[in-house]
Structures are given as C-alpha cells and as structure tokens.
C-alpha cells in the first residue's frame, strides 16, 4: 500500500475512508460514499491512458463474470484492471461448466478457489451479485443484475455531469425511455436524488408507472412538456429483450413522441447535456445529428466509465482491506 499511496499522492488525491468490499448497488450507499467514489474517479480521469498506475492493483486478479452481452462495461472493467496493474480474466459462460448444469454459485466458488480477488458480475437475475457477496470472500462488483441496478453506469453518468456542471445540487435531470426495465434508471435515481438533483422520469405510461413517485421523483408522459426545464437528458434504450409484450404501437410512434431530435433540441436549454448509457438506437431514442452534436457527451460517458471502474476497484480491493474489513 505504500507504493499505492505514493501514486495517489501524485494525483493529489485526498485521503478517503471506504469500508465496503463489495459494490452491489447505489441504493445502499450514503451520499458521502457516492461522493467518495466520484472524487476518486475524478482523479483517475486525469490520468492519461498512456500513463497507467501499475502499483495500485499489483498482484490482484479480477474476473469478468458476464452472463449477458456487453461492450462498454466489460471492456472498461478490463481496461481499468490493467491500467491499475492487475490481472483480468474474461469468463465466457457459453464455454463453461454451466452448460453441464453447474450453478452460478458453484462456478463463482470454483473461480475464487483459483486465487481471484474480485468478481465483476453481470447477470439477468436481480440479486445475483448479492448472492455471490454472501458466499464469497472475494469482492463482488455489480455490473448489472437484470432490471435491478447498474451502479457503475450511474456513477459514470454523474461524474460526466459534474465535469460539465460542477455540481448536481439543484439540477433537473430527465431519464427518458424504458424506465420499467432499466437498471440504469434505478441506480441513477438513487445516486442523483441523494446528491440533490431533481429527477424526472419520462416515457410511455406502459413503461413509466406513477408508483415511481414514491422514490421522490417526478413522472411525466410528455417529453415536450418537461424539455424546457431540463439541464440533462439521459436517453434510455427500449429493452425489447426484457419485455413480454410491445409497450407501444410502433417504434415510429415512440420516436415521434420521445426521440431527441434537432427540433426538440431547439426547445431545450442552450447548455443542455445529452446523455445515453448505450448502446444507442439512432432514429429511435435519438437522431444521429443530436447523438453526434455539440450537446452530446455520450462518448465522454464511455471515457469516464474506465475512471469510475478504476476507482471502484481500488476502493473495494485496497482501501476497504486496508481499513480491516472482512
């Protein structure tokens, strides 16, 4: 840890307190804990990709245990581990003993027995990371559990907003689209509201229930009505793969009512931020000119994903253990 402290000192990172070995969701984190992750991530974001910090996770091994497809999350976790000097293993479910009937817990225990320090898991079943955390000594990081939570995505979203606005306090952030099936929406709600933002959930009534208001958010069914008030728009993909029936008559109708296009951009605040967790469906939730335009910070979100995951890995694998956590 002496080497790690030296490297972080060079980043001008203030001393932090972190007592969690696992990151399972933002619902369980306090506002102070969320700020800690974002503060550390903001420092890592200043480190060029060509200047890794190999001492920080030296000797640590992390497995990417992904049971659902991923481009951004899987790749950025792998890059984060490598830039911090750790070893990463990419697990492929299709080529594992799961096809022979082995349970996810037995698979995770088997991998842990080989000397793995952390498991980054994505699974279609809500609560899968929590099951592993209760049964493994290794750190467990939730990379998305069904429609439940995606904590690192929300953290990178918040980091991106902070970089452009300086604070979340008092901002109005709209999450637009498939709220019902979005783990990103849930994690963003917990994180944004804890740090003082006003959150609006917007989409078709079949995908946005009034019951969300119990979490202290606003619900709207008209993007055009809320648009002039929004500082940030986070455009969520319609997750047809999680739906049992079509929630609206056609994709064309959805795009007509909810897609962010040039005409709607003209009605928004001059400095509005356009975000999307990806993958984006051009022409559905956002048009190409807006996705690639000056208000878009979509690629910045991707860049920040590496910094956030570096921060989470370092906090859970190094700082928590240094503080004597079991």
N, C-alpha and C positions, 0 to 999 in steps of 0.2 A: 504493500500500500504506500510505502514511501515514494516509490517511483511514480505511482498514480497521482499522489498529492503534488509532486513536482510538476507533472504535466498539467494538472488542472490549475495550479498556481500560475503557470504561464498563460493560461486562458483567462486569468483574473476571475476565476470562479469563486464566489464566497463560500465559506463552509456551510454545508447543508446537513439537515437532520432527516433521515429517512429510515423507517422501521418496518418496511414491508418487503418480504422476499418475493411476493407474487404481485402481479398487476392483473386483476381479474375484471375490473370494471371501474368506471368513474363514479358510479352510484355510491360506492363505499368510501370514496376519498373526500377528505375535507377540502375546503377552498385553499388552505395553506399548503396541503400536499400537492394539489394541482399546480399551484404557483411554483412550488419547488421543481416539479418536472419541467415546467415551461422555462424557468430560469436556467436550469442546467442545459436544456435543449437549445436555448438561445445562444449559449456559449459555444456549444458544439457546432451550431450553424455557422459560426465564424471561422471554423477550421476548414481550409480548402481540402477537397477530395484527394489532392496530391500530397497532403501532409497528415498522414494517419497518426494515431496515438497508440502505438502497439503495446505499450506497457500496461494499459488500463485493464484489459481482459486477457493478458498473457496467461496461458495455462488453463483458460476456461474453454469449455466445449458447449455449444448450443445446438440443439436440433430443431429444425423447422418441421413440425409435425402437422402437415396440411392435408385435410381431408376434403377440401373444396379448392376449386381453381383460384389462382391468384397471380397477378403480375406485380403490382406495386408493393403490396405488403410483404410477400415472400422475398422479393428481390431486395427491398430496402432493409429488411431484418438481416439478410445475409451480408449485405454491404456494411451494415452497422457493426456486426460482429467482427468482420475482417478489418475494418478501419480501427477498431479498438484492440486488435491483436489476438482475438480469439479464433477458435476453430468452429466451423459451422458444418452441420450435416443436413442435407436436404432429403427428407424422408418421402418416399413415394408409396402411397397406400396401395396402388394397383400392383406393386411388385413385392408386397409384404405378406406376412403370415395372416393378415386379416382376411385374405381370400380363402384361408383354410379354417376359418372360424375363430381365430384368436380375438379376444375382446380388446377394446381400445386401452383399457387399464392394464391388461397384461402386456400389451405392446409397449406402452409407456414405461412400465416397470422393467421390462427387458432392456430397453434402450438406456434407462437410467443406470442399470447394473453394469453397463459398459463404461461408466465414468462420465456421464453427461451432467453438466452443472445447471442447465436451464432448458426448458421445453417451451417453445413457442407454438401454440396450437390454434388451428382453425378447424372448426367442426360445425356441421349443420345442426347439431343438437344444442339448444340452450342449456347452459350449466356444465358442459363437458370440461371446460378449464377448471371449474370449481371441484369437480370430481377428482381430477388429477392433483390439484393442490392439496386435497385432503388425504391423498395416499402416496405422495412422492416427497422425498427430501429435496429434490431439485426445485429451483424456482420455476414457476409457471406463469407465462405471459399470454394473455388472451389476444389472439389475432383475429377474433370474430367468431362468436358462437351463435349460429343461426340468426334469427332476427333480434337477439337479445342485446349484446353490446359489442362495440369495436373501439376500445379505449384509446389506442394509439392514433387512430384516424381522427377522433375528436380532438386529441391533443395537438396534432399537426395542423388541424383546421384553426384551432385557437392561436397557435403560435403564428400562423400566417396572418391572422387578423391583427395580432399585437404588433407585428413588424410594420404593418401599414397604418395602424390607427393609434398605437401607443398604449391603449387600454381597452378593456372590454366593458368597463363600467358605463352604463347608460346607452350602449349601442343597441340598435334594433336589428336582430339577425333573423332572417326568414329561412326556414328549412322547407323546401318546396318539392312535392312529389309523393313518392310511395312511403309515407310515414309508417303505415301499418307493418311493413315488412323490413324496415330499415334499422339495422343495428347502429349505423352511423348516427341516425337521428336520435336514438335513445342516449347514446354516450354524449352527443353534443348538448342535449337538453340538460343533463346533469352538470356538465362542465360549464356551459355558458351561463346558466342561471346562478350557479354558485359564485361566479366571478362578476355578477352584476349586470349581465346583458338581459335585454327583453327579447324573448324568443317567440316567433310566430310560426305556427305550423300551417302550411297551406297546400291544398290539393283537393281532389275529388272527395265527396262525402263518403264514398266507399273505401277510401284509403286514409281518411283523417277523421277520427272519432272525436266528439266533444268531450269524451272522458279524459282526453289528454290535458284538459284544462285543470284537472286536479293536481297536476305537477307544477302549476304556476305559469303556464304558457298560454298564449293566445291562439285561437283556432280560427282560420279563415278559409273560405272556399273560393275566393276571388283573388287572383294574383294582381289584377289591375287595381283593385281597391287598396291593397296594402303597399304596393310598389313605391309610391312617393315617400313613405315613412321609413323605408329600409336602408340601413347602412351596408348590409351584407346580404347577399342571396346565395344560399348553398343549395344547388340543384341536384336532387337525388334521382338516381336511375329507377325506372319502373322495373321491379323484380318479378318478371313473369314466371320465373322458375320456382318461386315460392307461393304462387297463387293457385287456388283451386278453380277459380272462375275468372272471366275477364271483368275487371272492375269498372270499365267504361266502354262505350260502344265501339270506339276505334282509336288507333294511335293518332290518326289525323285529328280527331276531335280533341284528344288530350293536348296535342301540340298547339292547337288553336287557342286553347284556354290557359295553358300553363307554360308553354315554351318561352324561354327568354330570347327575344329576337331584337332586331335593331329598333323597331317601333316602340317596344316596351322600354328599351334602354333609354330612349329619349324622354320617357316619363319618369325615370328614376333620378335619384340624387346625382349630381355631377361627379362625385367621387365614389360612387357605389362600387363595392367589390363583388365580383362574380366568381363563385367557387363551385367546385363539383368534386366529390370524392373519387369518381372514376369507377369503372370505365364510363365514358360519356357516350350517349347515343345522339349523334349530331342530327338535328332536324326533329328530335323528339322533345327532350327537355331543354335543349339549347341549340341555336343555329351556329353554323360554322363561323360566321363573321363575329359573333359575340364570344365564342369559345377562344378565338384567336386574337381578340381585340385588346385594347389597352386597359380595359377594366378587369380583364380576366387574370386571376392569379392561380389558375389550375396547375400549371407546371411548377409554380413556386411551392404549392402544396406538396407535390411529389418530392421536390428537393428537401423540404422540411421534414418529410417522413423519415429520412435517414437520420437526421439530427435528433428527432424525438425518440427514435428507437435506440440510438446510441445512449441517450440519457436514461431511458428506462432500463436498459441492460446494465449500465454502470451502477445505477441506484440499487437495483434488486440483487445484483451479483456481488457488488463490492461494498457499498455503503451500508446496506442492511446487515450484512455479515460482520462488518467492522463494528457495528453497534451491538453485536452479540445476539442477534435474532436467531431463533431456532429454525 
